Amino acid sequence: MRPRDYVREYAIGRTYVTRDNTFNSFVIDPRGLPSAGGYSPEVYDLLLDAGGRLASFYAARAARARSAHEYRRWQDKLAALRAEVADVDAQSNASVVTKRNELIERYRAETRGSERTGTVRGAS
């Protein structure tokens, strides 16, 4: 688990923008301005963590797929998840938190389903 004070760097061309100066000087950052009602980076990181957990589950299932059809199904779910996270209204904490909670519940439902079929992560 990464520490709370972790500062992620965003690569934009050859310029690296840290969380400290993102909102002060960079106008092309897609996350919005906190002073103008935008969301906080910490809240968005929670969304990315939840989405990443679900994405890694989908990728693992695709890697263990036994047929081309099953592989495509998991890859399609992964692509839909990426688009879904990208479409979140990043101007409000409420929409980011709502999507995060939805992704966590979906992850729990997906992993619960895999436990019943005996394909828990790490099982061969």
C-alpha positions, 0 to 999 in steps of 0.5 A, a space after each residue: 500500500 502506498 503512503 498517503 502523502 504519495 505524490 504521483 507525477 503526471 507526464 505531459 510531454 516532457 513536463 512532469 507535473 506533481 500534485 503540489 503544483 498542478 492546480 497552481 500553474 498548469 491549465 491543461 490538467 483535466 481534473 478541474 480546479 478545487 477552488 472552482 468546485 473541482 474534486 480533490 486529487 485524493 478522492 480521484 486517486 481512490 477512484 483510480 485505485 478501485 478501478 485498478 483493482 477491478 481492471 486487474 481482476 478483468 486482466 487476470 481473468 482474460 489471461 486465464 481464459 480457456 477460449 477466444 470467446 471468453 478472452 474477448 469477453 473479459 477484454 471487452 469488460 476491461 475496455 468498457 471499464 476504462 471508458 467508464 472511468 474516463 467519462 466520470 464527471 471530474 468536476 465534483 467529488 460526489 460523482 467521483 465518490 459515487 463511481 468509486 463506490 459502484 466500482 468497489 461493489 462491482 469488484 466484490 460481486 465479480 470476485 464473489 462469482 469467481 469464488 463460487 466457480 472455484 477460480 479464485 485469484 491465485 488458483 490454477 
